[in-house]
Amino acid sequence: MPIIKVNADMTEENVKQVYRNLENIEALMDFLVALSKEERIEMEKIKRNPTSFINQIHIFIRTNPEFMPHMAPASEFDRLISLHEKLRGIDVFLDAFHKKVKDTITVLEFDAYTIARLYYKAARSLAKEGAVEAERIYKELSPYFKPKHRGKKAQPDESEEKTG
């Protein structure tokens, strides 16, 4: 029996609660922007690494506020910098969280595949012994392990070639 790496379950109510919480978070951040592809491309031009430039300007604005344009007060610049820093912190957290979700999905797929392979091997073994239903199942599943390219044999498991 394979080692199951994730021993958990989520009820439908748990899933709904997660979505509600995410929707609540999104509502708290109703100022978030969804850029079009064109807008993203346009803004990528300045995104190369503006942080050091912006930080240097921030210092100059504090020491020399008289150069600040009237249509963009220093307080507005401070607000932008503050919000940027807060969102970067949230972004770092979300990136780490997203990585955990993706890694857990990968582990679940691996575990499920391992169990599925055991089932397939059992059906193959029973088919060789003459079990009709096992032979039907084996034949239905065997295309998953047929070569995809001429001259290359699919290798789902080395033991399949030895015992097959």
C-alpha positions in Angstrom: 0.0 0.0 0.0 1.4 3.4 -0.9 2.2 5.9 1.7 -0.5 8.6 1.7 1.2 11.9 2.2 -1.9 14.0 2.7 -4.3 12.6 5.2 -7.1 15.2 5.2 -10.6 15.8 3.9 -12.7 18.9 3.1 -16.4 18.9 3.4 -18.5 20.8 1.0 -19.2 23.2 3.9 -15.4 23.7 4.4 -15.0 24.5 0.7 -17.9 27.0 0.8 -16.4 28.6 3.9 -13.0 29.0 2.2 -14.7 30.6 -0.8 -16.7 32.9 1.5 -13.6 33.9 3.3 -11.8 34.6 0.0 -14.7 36.7 -1.2 -14.6 38.6 2.1 -11.0 39.3 1.6 -11.6 40.4 -2.0 -14.4 42.7 -0.7 -12.0 44.3 1.8 -9.7 45.0 -1.1 -12.2 46.4 -3.5 -9.6 48.7 -4.9 -7.7 45.9 -6.7 -7.2 46.4 -10.4 -7.5 43.8 -13.2 -5.3 44.9 -16.1 -6.0 44.1 -19.7 -3.2 42.3 -21.6 -2.4 45.6 -23.3 -2.2 47.6 -20.1 0.0 44.9 -18.5 2.4 45.0 -21.4 2.5 48.9 -21.3 3.1 48.9 -17.5 5.8 46.1 -17.8 8.0 48.7 -19.5 8.5 50.6 -16.3 8.3 47.6 -14.0 11.8 46.4 -14.6 12.9 47.6 -11.2 11.4 51.0 -10.3 11.6 50.3 -6.5 15.1 51.8 -5.9 14.2 54.9 -8.0 10.9 55.3 -6.2 12.5 54.9 -2.8 15.2 57.5 -3.7 12.5 60.0 -4.9 10.6 59.3 -1.6 13.6 60.5 0.3 14.0 63.6 -1.8 10.3 64.4 -1.5 10.7 64.4 2.3 13.9 66.6 2.2 12.8 68.8 -0.7 9.0 68.9 -0.9 9.1 72.2 -2.9 9.9 70.2 -6.1 6.7 68.1 -5.8 4.2 68.8 -8.6 1.0 70.5 -7.4 -1.2 67.9 -9.1 0.4 65.1 -7.0 0.9 66.1 -3.4 3.5 64.4 -1.2 0.7 62.9 0.9 -0.6 61.1 -2.2 2.9 59.7 -3.0 3.2 58.6 0.7 -0.2 56.8 0.4 0.9 55.0 -2.8 4.1 53.9 -1.2 2.4 52.7 2.0 -0.3 50.7 0.0 2.4 49.3 -2.2 4.4 48.0 0.8 1.3 46.5 2.4 0.3 44.7 -0.8 3.8 43.4 -1.4 3.6 41.8 2.0 0.2 40.2 1.2 1.6 39.1 -2.2 4.5 37.3 -0.6 2.1 35.5 1.8 -0.2 34.6 -1.1 2.6 33.3 -3.2 3.8 31.0 -0.4 0.2 29.9 0.2 -0.4 29.3 -3.5 2.8 27.2 -3.6 1.5 25.1 -0.8 -1.9 24.6 -2.5 -0.1 23.6 -5.8 2.3 21.3 -4.0 -0.6 19.6 -2.1 -2.4 19.1 -5.4 0.8 17.5 -6.8 1.1 15.2 -3.9 -2.6 14.2 -4.1 -2.2 13.5 -7.8 0.9 11.4 -7.1 -0.8 9.4 -4.4 -3.9 8.9 -6.5 -1.8 7.8 -9.4 0.1 5.3 -7.2 -3.2 3.8 -6.1 -4.5 3.8 -9.7 -1.3 2.0 -10.8 -1.8 -0.7 -8.1 -5.4 -1.2 -9.3 -4.2 -1.4 -12.9 -1.6 -4.0 -12.0 -4.1 -6.1 -10.1 -6.5 -6.0 -13.0 -3.7 -7.0 -15.4 -2.6 -9.9 -13.1 -6.2 -11.2 -12.7 -6.8 -10.8 -16.5 -3.8 -13.1 -17.1 -5.5 -15.6 -14.8 -8.6 -15.5 -16.9 -10.9 -13.2 -15.0 -13.2 -11.8 -17.7 -14.1 -8.5 -16.0 -10.5 -7.9 -15.0 -9.5 -8.4 -18.7 -12.1 -5.9 -19.8 -10.8 -3.3 -17.3 -7.2 -4.1 -18.2 -8.0 -3.6 -21.9 -9.8 -0.4 -21.3 -6.9 1.0 -19.2 -4.0 -0.3 -21.2 -4.1 2.5 -23.9 -2.8 4.8 -21.1 0.4 2.9 -21.3 0.8 2.5 -25.1 3.8 4.2 -26.7 3.1 7.8 -27.8 5.9 8.0 -30.3 7.1 5.4 -32.7 10.0 3.5 -31.4 9.5 4.6 -27.8 7.6 2.4 -25.3 5.7 4.1 -22.5 7.2 3.3 -19.2 4.6 3.6 -16.5 6.5 1.2 -14.4 9.6 -0.9 -15.0 8.0 -4.0 -13.4 5.3 -3.9 -16.1 7.8 -4.7 -18.8 9.3 -7.5 -16.8 6.1 -9.2 -15.9 4.1 -8.1 -19.0 
